[in-house]
Amino acid sequence: MKLINAILKYFWYLLKHKFWVAYYCFCAGLYWRGVKHDLGKFHPREFIPYILHFYFVSPEKALSTHYHKSQDISDERFNRAHRIHVRTNSHHWEFYVDVTGRPEIMDFDDVEEMIADWRGAAKSKKRSGSLESTKEWYLMYRDNIILHPDTRTVLEHKIGLEPEIDKIRERLKRYYAA
């Protein structure tokens, strides 16, 4: 009975999340991306490990919108599912980090969908999906998110952070000098 309850809760969460991401994608004119967003999470290779992790292994995280890196979590089934998810969905920044850890420039539509994803995750967990709350979340985890300097500039502009031009110039100089 507990497993069935967890399946239904997670399924309901995914539907809410997809609804809000679609809403924000539609607002940005990304209709198809809003429809197809996170469809892989319904596949058993992701669906089952996520249920087990959020409802049995770490239930305190079920309503969290915290940032996490797969390697920081001891649940190997979840780590595998999470890696599959971020490596097969281009709206995740991890998709654009090569094996050496060097970030590539994200496609503009992927940046838009990533923002919609962050807002949709917050909204579906009964938090504010505003750009202001997205900006606060991003600032909390900014140092953990590996982005190409140009992508970071676009992202920060889109969420309302005024880029500090000197820091941007310095990052670009270092990047192109490498």
MODELLER restraints for C-alpha pairs under 7 A, 6 or more apart:
rsr = mdl.restraints
at = mdl.atoms
rsr.add(forms.Gaussian(group=physical.xy_distance, feature=features.Distance(at['CA:6:A'], at['CA:51:A']), mean=6.52, stdev=0.5))
rsr.add(forms.Gaussian(group=physical.xy_distance, feature=features.Distance(at['CA:6:A'], at['CA:55:A']), mean=6.09, stdev=0.5))
rsr.add(forms.Gaussian(group=physical.xy_distance, feature=features.Distance(at['CA:7:A'], at['CA:51:A']), mean=6.56, stdev=0.5))
rsr.add(forms.Gaussian(group=physical.xy_distance, feature=features.Distance(at['CA:10:A'], at['CA:51:A']), mean=6.48, stdev=0.5))
rsr.add(forms.Gaussian(group=physical.xy_distance, feature=features.Distance(at['CA:13:A'], at['CA:124:A']), mean=6.79, stdev=0.5))
rsr.add(forms.Gaussian(group=physical.xy_distance, feature=features.Distance(at['CA:16:A'], at['CA:124:A']), mean=5.44, stdev=0.5))
rsr.add(forms.Gaussian(group=physical.xy_distance, feature=features.Distance(at['CA:17:A'], at['CA:120:A']), mean=5.47, stdev=0.5))
rsr.add(forms.Gaussian(group=physical.xy_distance, feature=features.Distance(at['CA:17:A'], at['CA:121:A']), mean=5.81, stdev=0.5))
rsr.add(forms.Gaussian(group=physical.xy_distance, feature=features.Distance(at['CA:17:A'], at['CA:124:A']), mean=5.15, stdev=0.5))
rsr.add(forms.Gaussian(group=physical.xy_distance, feature=features.Distance(at['CA:18:A'], at['CA:37:A']), mean=6.70, stdev=0.5))
rsr.add(forms.Gaussian(group=physical.xy_distance, feature=features.Distance(at['CA:20:A'], at['CA:120:A']), mean=4.65, stdev=0.5))
rsr.add(forms.Gaussian(group=physical.xy_distance, feature=features.Distance(at['CA:20:A'], at['CA:123:A']), mean=6.86, stdev=0.5))
rsr.add(forms.Gaussian(group=physical.xy_distance, feature=features.Distance(at['CA:20:A'], at['CA:124:A']), mean=6.88, stdev=0.5))
rsr.add(forms.Gaussian(group=physical.xy_distance, feature=features.Distance(at['CA:21:A'], at['CA:34:A']), mean=6.14, stdev=0.5))
rsr.add(forms.Gaussian(group=physical.xy_distance, feature=features.Distance(at['CA:21:A'], at['CA:116:A']), mean=5.18, stdev=0.5))
rsr.add(forms.Gaussian(group=physical.xy_distance, feature=features.Distance(at['CA:21:A'], at['CA:117:A']), mean=5.40, stdev=0.5))
rsr.add(forms.Gaussian(group=physical.xy_distance, feature=features.Distance(at['CA:21:A'], at['CA:120:A']), mean=4.66, stdev=0.5))
rsr.add(forms.Gaussian(group=physical.xy_distance, feature=features.Distance(at['CA:22:A'], at['CA:34:A']), mean=3.81, stdev=0.5))
rsr.add(forms.Gaussian(group=physical.xy_distance, feature=features.Distance(at['CA:22:A'], at['CA:35:A']), mean=6.10, stdev=0.5))
rsr.add(forms.Gaussian(group=physical.xy_distance, feature=features.Distance(at['CA:24:A'], at['CA:116:A']), mean=5.18, stdev=0.5))
rsr.add(forms.Gaussian(group=physical.xy_distance, feature=features.Distance(at['CA:25:A'], at['CA:31:A']), mean=6.25, stdev=0.5))
rsr.add(forms.Gaussian(group=physical.xy_distance, feature=features.Distance(at['CA:25:A'], at['CA:33:A']), mean=6.79, stdev=0.5))
rsr.add(forms.Gaussian(group=physical.xy_distance, feature=features.Distance(at['CA:25:A'], at['CA:34:A']), mean=5.07, stdev=0.5))
rsr.add(forms.Gaussian(group=physical.xy_distance, feature=features.Distance(at['CA:25:A'], at['CA:113:A']), mean=6.24, stdev=0.5))
rsr.add(forms.Gaussian(group=physical.xy_distance, feature=features.Distance(at['CA:25:A'], at['CA:116:A']), mean=5.95, stdev=0.5))
rsr.add(forms.Gaussian(group=physical.xy_distance, feature=features.Distance(at['CA:26:A'], at['CA:34:A']), mean=6.37, stdev=0.5))
rsr.add(forms.Gaussian(group=physical.xy_distance, feature=features.Distance(at['CA:40:A'], at['CA:46:A']), mean=6.96, stdev=0.5))
rsr.add(forms.Gaussian(group=physical.xy_distance, feature=features.Distance(at['CA:41:A'], at['CA:47:A']), mean=5.33, stdev=0.5))
rsr.add(forms.Gaussian(group=physical.xy_distance, feature=features.Distance(at['CA:45:A'], at['CA:81:A']), mean=6.33, stdev=0.5))
rsr.add(forms.Gaussian(group=physical.xy_distance, feature=features.Distance(at['CA:46:A'], at['CA:81:A']), mean=4.92, stdev=0.5))
rsr.add(forms.Gaussian(group=physical.xy_distance, feature=features.Distance(at['CA:49:A'], at['CA:77:A']), mean=5.61, stdev=0.5))
rsr.add(forms.Gaussian(group=physical.xy_distance, feature=features.Distance(at['CA:49:A'], at['CA:78:A']), mean=5.06, stdev=0.5))
rsr.add(forms.Gaussian(group=physical.xy_distance, feature=features.Distance(at['CA:49:A'], at['CA:81:A']), mean=6.45, stdev=0.5))
rsr.add(forms.Gaussian(group=physical.xy_distance, feature=features.Distance(at['CA:50:A'], at['CA:78:A']), mean=5.98, stdev=0.5))
rsr.add(forms.Gaussian(group=physical.xy_distance, feature=features.Distance(at['CA:53:A'], at['CA:78:A']), mean=6.20, stdev=0.5))
rsr.add(forms.Gaussian(group=physical.xy_distance, feature=features.Distance(at['CA:54:A'], at['CA:61:A']), mean=5.96, stdev=0.5))
rsr.add(forms.Gaussian(group=physical.xy_distance, feature=features.Distance(at['CA:54:A'], at['CA:62:A']), mean=4.84, stdev=0.5))
rsr.add(forms.Gaussian(group=physical.xy_distance, feature=features.Distance(at['CA:55:A'], at['CA:62:A']), mean=6.65, stdev=0.5))
rsr.add(forms.Gaussian(group=physical.xy_distance, feature=features.Distance(at['CA:63:A'], at['CA:125:A']), mean=5.81, stdev=0.5))
rsr.add(forms.Gaussian(group=physical.xy_distance, feature=features.Distance(at['CA:65:A'], at['CA:121:A']), mean=6.84, stdev=0.5))
rsr.add(forms.Gaussian(group=physical.xy_distance, feature=features.Distance(at['CA:65:A'], at['CA:122:A']), mean=6.34, stdev=0.5))
rsr.add(forms.Gaussian(group=physical.xy_distance, feature=features.Distance(at['CA:67:A'], at['CA:141:A']), mean=6.58, stdev=0.5))
rsr.add(forms.Gaussian(group=physical.xy_distance, feature=features.Distance(at['CA:70:A'], at['CA:79:A']), mean=4.82, stdev=0.5))
rsr.add(forms.Gaussian(group=physical.xy_distance, feature=features.Distance(at['CA:70:A'], at['CA:82:A']), mean=6.60, stdev=0.5))
rsr.add(forms.Gaussian(group=physical.xy_distance, feature=features.Distance(at['CA:70:A'], at['CA:83:A']), mean=6.88, stdev=0.5))
rsr.add(forms.Gaussian(group=physical.xy_distance, feature=features.Distance(at['CA:71:A'], at['CA:79:A']), mean=6.82, stdev=0.5))
rsr.add(forms.Gaussian(group=physical.xy_distance, feature=features.Distance(at['CA:73:A'], at['CA:79:A']), mean=6.92, stdev=0.5))
rsr.add(forms.Gaussian(group=physical.xy_distance, feature=features.Distance(at['CA:86:A'], at['CA:92:A']), mean=5.57, stdev=0.5))
rsr.add(forms.Gaussian(group=physical.xy_distance, feature=features.Distance(at['CA:86:A'], at['CA:94:A']), mean=5.98, stdev=0.5))
rsr.add(forms.Gaussian(group=physical.xy_distance, feature=features.Distance(at['CA:86:A'], at['CA:95:A']), mean=5.82, stdev=0.5))
rsr.add(forms.Gaussian(group=physical.xy_distance, feature=features.Distance(at['CA:87:A'], at['CA:94:A']), mean=6.67, stdev=0.5))
rsr.add(forms.Gaussian(group=physical.xy_distance, feature=features.Distance(at['CA:87:A'], at['CA:95:A']), mean=4.81, stdev=0.5))
rsr.add(forms.Gaussian(group=physical.xy_distance, feature=features.Distance(at['CA:89:A'], at['CA:95:A']), mean=6.77, stdev=0.5))
rsr.add(forms.Gaussian(group=physical.xy_distance, feature=features.Distance(at['CA:90:A'], at['CA:110:A']), mean=6.19, stdev=0.5))
rsr.add(forms.Gaussian(group=physical.xy_distance, feature=features.Distance(at['CA:91:A'], at['CA:110:A']), mean=4.43, stdev=0.5))
rsr.add(forms.Gaussian(group=physical.xy_distance, feature=features.Distance(at['CA:91:A'], at['CA:111:A']), mean=6.45, stdev=0.5))
rsr.add(forms.Gaussian(group=physical.xy_distance, feature=features.Distance(at['CA:91:A'], at['CA:113:A']), mean=5.70, stdev=0.5))
rsr.add(forms.Gaussian(group=physical.xy_distance, feature=features.Distance(at['CA:91:A'], at['CA:114:A']), mean=4.96, stdev=0.5))
rsr.add(forms.Gaussian(group=physical.xy_distance, feature=features.Distance(at['CA:92:A'], at['CA:114:A']), mean=6.15, stdev=0.5))
rsr.add(forms.Gaussian(group=physical.xy_distance, feature=features.Distance(at['CA:93:A'], at['CA:147:A']), mean=6.74, stdev=0.5))
rsr.add(forms.Gaussian(group=physical.xy_distance, feature=features.Distance(at['CA:96:A'], at['CA:103:A']), mean=5.66, stdev=0.5))
rsr.add(forms.Gaussian(group=physical.xy_distance, feature=features.Distance(at['CA:96:A'], at['CA:104:A']), mean=5.26, stdev=0.5))
rsr.add(forms.Gaussian(group=physical.xy_distance, feature=features.Distance(at['CA:96:A'], at['CA:106:A']), mean=6.44, stdev=0.5))
rsr.add(forms.Gaussian(group=physical.xy_distance, feature=features.Distance(at['CA:97:A'], at['CA:103:A']), mean=4.24, stdev=0.5))
rsr.add(forms.Gaussian(group=physical.xy_distance, feature=features.Distance(at['CA:97:A'], at['CA:104:A']), mean=6.14, stdev=0.5))
rsr.add(forms.Gaussian(group=physical.xy_distance, feature=features.Distance(at['CA:103:A'], at['CA:146:A']), mean=6.45, stdev=0.5))
rsr.add(forms.Gaussian(group=physical.xy_distance, feature=features.Distance(at['CA:103:A'], at['CA:147:A']), mean=5.50, stdev=0.5))
rsr.add(forms.Gaussian(group=physical.xy_distance, feature=features.Distance(at['CA:103:A'], at['CA:148:A']), mean=5.02, stdev=0.5))
rsr.add(forms.Gaussian(group=physical.xy_distance, feature=features.Distance(at['CA:104:A'], at['CA:148:A']), mean=5.59, stdev=0.5))
rsr.add(forms.Gaussian(group=physical.xy_distance, feature=features.Distance(at['CA:105:A'], at['CA:148:A']), mean=5.43, stdev=0.5))
rsr.add(forms.Gaussian(group=physical.xy_distance, feature=features.Distance(at['CA:105:A'], at['CA:150:A']), mean=6.68, stdev=0.5))
rsr.add(forms.Gaussian(group=physical.xy_distance, feature=features.Distance(at['CA:105:A'], at['CA:151:A']), mean=5.68, stdev=0.5))
rsr.add(forms.Gaussian(group=physical.xy_distance, feature=features.Distance(at['CA:106:A'], at['CA:151:A']), mean=5.89, stdev=0.5))
rsr.add(forms.Gaussian(group=physical.xy_distance, feature=features.Distance(at['CA:111:A'], at['CA:155:A']), mean=6.48, stdev=0.5))
rsr.add(forms.Gaussian(group=physical.xy_distance, feature=features.Distance(at['CA:118:A'], at['CA:134:A']), mean=6.78, stdev=0.5))
rsr.add(forms.Gaussian(group=physical.xy_distance, feature=features.Distance(at['CA:119:A'], at['CA:129:A']), mean=4.49, stdev=0.5))
rsr.add(forms.Gaussian(group=physical.xy_distance, feature=features.Distance(at['CA:119:A'], at['CA:130:A']), mean=6.77, stdev=0.5))
rsr.add(forms.Gaussian(group=physical.xy_distance, feature=features.Distance(at['CA:119:A'], at['CA:134:A']), mean=6.24, stdev=0.5))
rsr.add(forms.Gaussian(group=physical.xy_distance, feature=features.Distance(at['CA:120:A'], at['CA:129:A']), mean=6.38, stdev=0.5))
rsr.add(forms.Gaussian(group=physical.xy_distance, feature=features.Distance(at['CA:122:A'], at['CA:128:A']), mean=6.08, stdev=0.5))
rsr.add(forms.Gaussian(group=physical.xy_distance, feature=features.Distance(at['CA:122:A'], at['CA:129:A']), mean=5.45, stdev=0.5))
rsr.add(forms.Gaussian(group=physical.xy_distance, feature=features.Distance(at['CA:123:A'], at['CA:129:A']), mean=4.73, stdev=0.5))
rsr.add(forms.Gaussian(group=physical.xy_distance, feature=features.Distance(at['CA:131:A'], at['CA:159:A']), mean=5.76, stdev=0.5))
rsr.add(forms.Gaussian(group=physical.xy_distance, feature=features.Distance(at['CA:135:A'], at['CA:159:A']), mean=5.87, stdev=0.5))
rsr.add(forms.Gaussian(group=physical.xy_distance, feature=features.Distance(at['CA:149:A'], at['CA:171:A']), mean=6.48, stdev=0.5))
rsr.add(forms.Gaussian(group=physical.xy_distance, feature=features.Distance(at['CA:149:A'], at['CA:172:A']), mean=6.57, stdev=0.5))
rsr.add(forms.Gaussian(group=physical.xy_distance, feature=features.Distance(at['CA:153:A'], at['CA:163:A']), mean=6.48, stdev=0.5))
rsr.add(forms.Gaussian(group=physical.xy_distance, feature=features.Distance(at['CA:156:A'], at['CA:162:A']), mean=6.92, stdev=0.5))
rsr.add(forms.Gaussian(group=physical.xy_distance, feature=features.Distance(at['CA:156:A'], at['CA:163:A']), mean=6.66, stdev=0.5))
rsr.add(forms.Gaussian(group=physical.xy_distance, feature=features.Distance(at['CA:157:A'], at['CA:163:A']), mean=6.70, stdev=0.5))
